């Protein structure tokens, strides 16, 4: 599961397993992390495409970097 962190102290992780995209977000160093959000797609390609768009958007707009 790749992990991305921002300079503002936030992180997010993504995992694509077949047609399911799971996303986890929270604050770096915080023990209270929200429940994972999952989305199911009709094909594995759609799930991978959604994950790549989410990564690109977060990196461009919010400054997240791969850790």
N, C-alpha and C positions, 0 to 999 in steps of 0.2 A: 504494500500500500504506500504510494508516494506521499510524502509529507511536504507541505508548503508552509512557510512562515512569513509574516509581514514584519516590517520594522516597528509597527505599532503594537506588537506583542500578541497577535492572533495567529492561529494555525488552521489548516484544513487538510484532511486526508481523503483520498478517493480510492475505491476499489471496484473493479469491474470483474464480475464473475458471471460468465455466460451472458445472460440478458439483463442482469441486475446490477445497477449502479448504486453503491453505498457511499455516503458522504458523512464525514464526522468533522465538526467544527468546535472551536473553543479558544480559550486564552492560554498562552504559553505559561507553564508553571502553575496553572490553576487545577485543583483537584476536582472541580465541578465541571465536567464535560457533558454537553447535551447528548441526548440519545441519537444514534445514527439515523440518518434519513435515507430511505431506499426508494428507488424508482425502478420499475420494470419496463423494459422495452420489448418490442416484438422480435427484434433480431439482435445478435451480439454486436454486429456492426453499428447499429444505432446507439447502443449503450456506449461503445468506445468513442463514437463521434460526439455524443453528449458530454462525455468526460473530457475529451480534448478541448471542446468549446468552453467548458467551465474553467479549465485550467488556463486557457488563453485569456479569457475575460478577467479572471482574478489577477493574473500576472500583469496585464496591461492596465487595468483600472485601479487596483488596490496595492500593487507593488509586491505581491507574494513571490517568494523565491523558493526553488526546490532545495530541500535540506537533505 
